Amino acid sequence: MPELTIIVPAYNEETSIADVVRGTRQAFEGIDVEVLVVDDASTDQTVERATAVGARVIRHRYNKGNGAAVKSGLRHANADLGAVIDADGQHRPQDLRKLFDQLADTDMVVGTRVKPTYSITRRLGNAVLNRVASYLSGHRVRDLTSGLRVFRVSTVMQYMGLYPNGFSFPSTSTLALLTDGYSVSFVTIEADSRAEGGESSIRPIRDGVKFLAIIVRIVHLFHPLKLYLPLGGLLLLGGVAWSIRTIVVAYQFSAGAILLLLAGLIVTLMGFQIDQVAALRRQMGRDGR
């Protein structure tokens, strides 16, 4: 059995896939690794070129998405340790080896891009996502959307039901582990430009909204008070402020203020109730590990 399964999700990456597979094998020379290319119904020569350089290849009959390709790779992994590297040549295989060497004391190691090659708009969006994720998860998240990572397969597979089929596996897996008490480390890497002929399928605005929705969903599942207490507190404060104003100005209570106070109280109580359910869910999961 190999020591590490390296999952390479690929869709129409014929210009770069062979170099990625060869470079990955060279970076892990001396270690028994399995390079598993998951082809997401490519229409070019991705499969042929990956096979020619010795990769194990799994094919989807139709295009399912990057996340679906990663999930297929997890299901077919033959090693206890897993890794994901993009097929477009942006990630350096030697950086993946650096992440692998630091996995011993943690559950997942994520590559943090210090010189991202994408637009300033996307960089700004990622910075916002990192801040929101850090607050809601209670841990500093340095690069929420980085796809380069090494992990323990059994740990990551506990959350298969949460992973979407699109480009959100990195953010979802990072948040799921952090909010459920696992250790996630971030290691600095450098990202290169995509190989010539490759084209990103990510749309910053559309996918940014999806990433925010995923953040809220994950924290709602694991630590709902991070959402409900601030919202309930804002409603209660608004109700108190409105009540004081109407009492001082009109010498009476306002129906709107009362509604705000009731809404704040209901949201806060809902938060505590949902948090109890989430705590029970986490405990049941730990007992079943």
C-alpha positions as CSV (number, residue, x, y, z in Angstrom):
1,M,0.0,0.0,0.0
2,P,1.4,3.5,-0.9
3,E,2.2,5.9,1.9
4,L,0.5,8.8,0.1
5,T,-2.2,9.2,-2.5
6,I,-1.8,12.5,-4.5
7,I,-5.2,13.4,-6.1
8,V,-5.0,15.5,-9.2
9,P,-8.5,16.7,-10.3
10,A,-8.3,17.6,-14.0
11,Y,-10.5,19.0,-16.7
12,N,-9.0,19.8,-20.1
13,E,-5.4,20.2,-18.8
14,E,-3.5,18.5,-21.6
15,T,-0.9,21.2,-21.7
16,S,0.2,20.8,-18.1
17,I,-0.9,17.4,-16.7
18,A,2.2,15.4,-17.8
19,D,4.5,18.0,-16.2
20,V,2.5,18.0,-13.0
21,V,2.6,14.2,-12.7
22,R,6.3,14.0,-13.5
23,G,7.2,16.8,-11.2
24,T,5.2,15.3,-8.4
25,R,6.9,12.0,-8.7
26,Q,10.3,13.7,-8.7
27,A,9.4,15.8,-5.6
28,F,8.5,12.6,-3.7
29,E,11.4,10.5,-4.8
30,G,12.2,7.9,-2.1
31,I,8.5,7.8,-0.9
32,D,5.9,5.3,-2.1
33,V,3.3,7.6,-3.6
34,E,0.3,7.0,-5.8
35,V,-0.5,9.8,-8.3
36,L,-4.2,9.6,-9.0
37,V,-5.5,11.8,-11.8
38,V,-9.3,12.2,-11.7
39,D,-10.4,13.3,-15.2
40,D,-13.7,15.2,-15.1
41,A,-14.9,14.3,-18.6
42,S,-12.1,16.2,-20.4
43,T,-12.6,16.7,-24.2
44,D,-8.9,16.9,-25.0
45,Q,-5.9,14.6,-24.5
46,T,-5.7,14.9,-20.7
47,V,-6.3,11.2,-20.0
48,E,-3.9,10.0,-22.6
49,R,-1.1,12.3,-21.5
50,A,-1.6,11.4,-17.8
51,T,-1.6,7.7,-18.6
52,A,1.5,8.0,-20.7
53,V,3.6,9.3,-17.7
54,G,2.4,6.6,-15.4
55,A,-0.5,8.1,-13.5
56,R,-3.4,6.1,-12.3
57,V,-6.5,7.6,-14.0
58,I,-10.1,7.6,-13.0
59,R,-12.6,9.1,-15.5
60,H,-16.0,10.7,-15.0
61,R,-18.5,10.0,-17.7
62,Y,-19.7,13.6,-17.6
63,N,-18.4,16.9,-16.1
64,K,-19.3,17.0,-12.4
65,G,-17.0,19.7,-11.1
66,N,-13.7,20.1,-9.3
67,G,-15.1,19.1,-5.9
68,A,-16.7,16.0,-7.3
69,A,-13.3,15.0,-8.8
70,V,-11.6,15.4,-5.4
71,K,-14.3,13.3,-3.8
72,S,-13.9,10.5,-6.3
73,G,-10.2,10.6,-5.6
74,L,-10.8,10.3,-1.9
75,R,-13.0,7.3,-2.4
76,H,-10.4,5.5,-4.6
77,A,-7.3,6.5,-2.5
78,N,-5.2,3.5,-1.5
79,A,-3.1,5.3,1.2
80,D,-3.9,6.6,4.7
81,L,-2.5,10.0,3.8
82,G,-3.8,12.1,1.0
83,A,-2.9,15.3,-0.9
84,V,-4.5,17.5,-3.6
85,I,-2.6,19.4,-6.2
86,D,-4.1,21.3,-9.1
87,A,-3.5,20.0,-12.7
88,D,-3.0,23.4,-14.2
89,G,0.6,23.8,-13.1
90,Q,0.1,26.7,-10.6
91,H,1.3,24.6,-7.7
92,R,4.9,23.6,-7.4
93,P,5.3,19.9,-6.5
94,Q,8.2,20.7,-4.2
95,D,5.8,22.8,-2.1
96,L,3.5,19.8,-1.8
97,R,6.5,17.9,-0.5
98,K,7.1,20.7,2.0
99,L,3.6,20.4,3.3
100,F,3.9,16.6,3.5
101,D,7.0,16.8,5.6
102,Q,5.1,18.9,8.2
103,L,2.0,16.7,8.5
104,A,3.3,14.6,11.4
105,D,1.9,16.8,14.2
106,T,-1.3,18.0,12.6
107,D,-4.4,16.8,10.7
108,M,-4.1,18.9,7.6
109,V,-1.5,21.2,6.1
110,V,-2.6,23.9,3.7
111,G,-0.4,25.9,1.3
112,T,-0.7,29.7,1.8
113,R,0.0,31.6,-1.4
114,V,2.3,34.6,-0.7
115,K,2.4,35.8,-4.3
116,P,-0.9,35.0,-5.9
117,T,-1.1,35.4,-9.7
118,Y,-4.7,36.3,-10.0
119,S,-6.4,39.7,-10.2
120,I,-6.5,42.3,-7.5
121,T,-10.3,41.9,-7.4
122,R,-10.0,38.3,-6.6
123,R,-7.2,38.9,-4.1
124,L,-9.4,41.4,-2.3
125,G,-12.3,38.9,-2.3
126,N,-10.1,36.2,-0.8
127,A,-8.9,38.6,1.9
128,V,-12.5,39.3,2.9
129,L,-13.3,35.6,2.9
130,N,-10.2,34.8,5.1
131,R,-11.3,37.5,7.6
132,V,-14.9,36.2,7.8
133,A,-13.7,32.6,8.0
134,S,-11.3,33.5,10.8
135,Y,-14.0,35.2,12.9
136,L,-16.6,32.5,12.4
137,S,-14.3,29.6,12.9
138,G,-12.3,31.1,15.8
139,H,-9.0,30.3,14.2
140,R,-6.8,32.4,11.9
141,V,-7.4,31.3,8.3
142,R,-4.5,32.4,6.1
143,D,-5.7,31.1,2.8
144,L,-9.2,29.7,2.7
145,T,-9.4,28.8,-1.1
146,S,-5.9,27.3,-1.6
147,G,-6.2,23.9,-3.2
148,L,-2.8,22.6,-2.3
149,R,-3.0,20.5,0.9
150,V,-2.0,17.3,2.6
151,F,-4.2,15.5,5.1
152,R,-5.3,12.3,6.8
153,V,-7.8,10.6,4.5
154,S,-10.0,9.1,7.2
155,T,-10.3,12.6,8.9
156,V,-11.3,14.4,5.7
157,M,-13.7,11.7,4.6
158,Q,-15.9,12.2,7.7
159,Y,-17.3,15.3,6.1
160,M,-18.0,13.9,2.6
161,G,-21.6,14.9,2.8
162,L,-20.6,18.6,3.2
163,Y,-18.3,18.9,0.2
164,P,-19.9,20.5,-2.8
165,N,-19.2,19.4,-6.4
166,G,-17.9,22.8,-7.4
167,F,-14.7,24.7,-6.5
168,S,-15.4,24.7,-2.8
169,F,-13.7,21.6,-1.5
170,P,-10.7,23.6,-0.1
171,S,-12.7,26.1,1.9
172,T,-15.3,23.5,3.1
173,S,-12.7,21.0,4.3
174,T,-10.6,23.6,6.0
175,L,-13.6,25.1,7.9
176,A,-15.0,21.7,8.7
177,L,-11.8,20.5,10.4
178,L,-11.1,23.8,12.2
179,T,-14.6,24.1,13.6
180,D,-14.8,20.5,14.7
181,G,-11.6,20.7,16.7
182,Y,-9.0,19.3,14.4
183,S,-5.6,21.0,13.8
184,V,-4.9,22.7,10.5
185,S,-1.5,24.3,9.7
186,F,-0.8,26.8,7.0
187,V,2.6,26.8,5.3
188,T,3.8,29.5,2.9
189,I,4.1,28.5,-0.8
190,E,4.4,30.3,-4.1
191,A,1.9,30.0,-6.9
192,D,2.9,30.1,-10.6
193,S,0.7,31.3,-13.5
194,R,-1.5,28.7,-15.2
195,A,0.0,26.8,-18.0
196,E,-0.5,28.3,-21.5
197,G,-3.9,27.2,-22.8
198,G,-5.4,26.7,-19.4
199,E,-8.4,28.7,-18.4
200,S,-9.8,29.2,-14.9
201,S,-13.5,28.3,-14.4
202,I,-13.8,30.4,-11.2
203,R,-16.0,33.5,-11.4
204,P,-15.0,35.8,-8.6
205,I,-18.4,37.4,-7.7
206,R,-20.5,34.3,-8.2
207,D,-18.1,31.9,-6.4
208,G,-17.4,34.5,-3.7
209,V,-21.1,34.5,-2.8
210,K,-21.0,30.7,-2.8
211,F,-17.9,30.7,-0.5
212,L,-19.6,33.0,2.0
213,A,-22.7,30.7,2.0
214,I,-20.5,27.7,2.7
215,I,-18.7,29.5,5.5
216,V,-22.1,30.3,7.1
217,R,-23.4,26.8,6.6
218,I,-20.3,25.1,8.1
219,V,-20.3,27.4,11.2
220,H,-24.0,26.9,11.5
221,L,-23.5,23.1,11.7
222,F,-20.6,23.3,14.2
223,H,-20.7,26.6,16.1
224,P,-24.1,28.3,15.5
225,L,-23.7,30.7,18.4
226,K,-21.1,32.5,16.2
227,L,-24.0,33.5,14.0
228,Y,-27.0,33.7,16.3
229,L,-25.6,35.6,19.3
230,P,-24.3,38.6,17.3
231,L,-27.6,38.8,15.3
232,G,-29.7,38.4,18.4
233,G,-27.6,41.0,20.2
234,L,-28.0,43.5,17.4
235,L,-31.8,43.1,17.4
236,L,-31.9,43.5,21.1
237,L,-29.7,46.6,21.1
238,G,-31.8,48.0,18.3
239,G,-35.0,47.4,20.3
240,V,-33.6,48.9,23.5
241,A,-32.4,52.0,21.6
242,W,-35.7,52.4,19.9
243,S,-37.6,52.0,23.1
244,I,-35.5,54.6,24.9
245,R,-36.0,57.1,22.0
246,T,-39.8,56.6,21.9
247,I,-40.1,56.8,25.7
248,V,-38.1,60.0,25.8
249,V,-39.7,61.7,22.8
250,A,-43.3,60.3,22.9
251,Y,-43.6,59.0,26.5
252,Q,-44.8,55.6,25.2
253,F,-43.5,52.2,24.0
254,S,-43.2,51.7,20.2
255,A,-44.7,48.6,18.6
256,G,-41.6,48.4,16.3
257,A,-39.3,48.5,19.3
258,I,-41.2,45.6,21.0
259,L,-41.0,43.6,17.8
260,L,-37.3,44.1,17.6
261,L,-36.9,43.1,21.3
262,L,-39.0,39.9,20.7
263,A,-37.1,39.1,17.5
264,G,-33.8,39.5,19.3
265,L,-34.9,37.3,22.2
266,I,-36.2,34.6,19.8
267,V,-33.1,34.6,17.7
268,T,-30.9,34.3,20.8
269,L,-32.9,31.5,22.2
270,M,-32.9,29.7,18.8
271,G,-29.1,30.0,18.8
272,F,-28.7,28.3,22.2
273,Q,-31.2,25.5,21.1
274,I,-29.4,24.9,17.8
275,D,-26.0,25.0,19.6
276,Q,-27.2,22.2,21.9
277,V,-28.2,20.1,18.8
278,A,-24.8,20.9,17.2
279,A,-22.9,19.8,20.3
280,L,-24.9,16.6,20.5
281,R,-24.1,16.0,16.8
282,R,-20.3,16.6,17.4
283,Q,-20.3,14.2,20.4
284,M,-22.1,11.5,18.4
285,G,-19.5,11.9,15.6
286,R,-16.6,11.6,18.0
287,D,-18.1,8.5,19.7
288,G,-18.3,6.9,16.2
289,R,-14.8,7.7,15.1
